[in-house]
């Protein structure tokens, strides 16, 4: 019984610590989550975010939080756009190609 409670508790803790998938949230909502210390994954397969939108979200990142941009073939950011984003918050912006 104690072991199963431990496993359930650990699973809940790991899920809470995992980055939030952006889903149907607006750019404003995602920025608010970032400002609260949340790490985010934005998935370009489900919604195309502009560099300006991604910069707006990234502007709210707290020091220990990350923004991961998951690319979609044919809907990827250019190398220049990735560099622009990465330079705004070194070490906090991740790209998933």
URQUIVEN-V114862 format. One record per residue. RES is the residue in three letters. SS is DSSP state (A for helix, B for strand, O for the rest). Layout:
RES|SS  RES|SS
This chain:
UNK|O  UNK|A  UNK|A  UNK|A  UNK|A  UNK|A  UNK|A  UNK|A  UNK|A  UNK|A  UNK|A  UNK|A  UNK|A  UNK|A  UNK|A  UNK|A  UNK|A  UNK|O  UNK|O  UNK|B  UNK|B  UNK|O  UNK|O  UNK|O  UNK|O  UNK|O  UNK|A  UNK|A  UNK|A  UNK|A  UNK|A  UNK|A  UNK|A  UNK|A  UNK|A  UNK|O  UNK|O  UNK|O  UNK|O  UNK|B  UNK|B  UNK|B  UNK|B  UNK|O  UNK|O  UNK|O  UNK|O  UNK|O  UNK|O  UNK|O  UNK|A  UNK|A  UNK|A  UNK|A  UNK|A  UNK|A  UNK|A  UNK|A  UNK|O  UNK|O  UNK|O  UNK|O  UNK|O  UNK|O  UNK|O  UNK|O  UNK|B  UNK|B  UNK|B  UNK|B  UNK|O  UNK|O  UNK|O  UNK|O  UNK|O  UNK|O  UNK|O  UNK|O  UNK|A  UNK|A  UNK|A  UNK|A  UNK|A  UNK|A  UNK|A  UNK|A  UNK|A  UNK|A  UNK|O  UNK|O  UNK|O  UNK|O  UNK|B  UNK|B  UNK|B  UNK|B  UNK|O
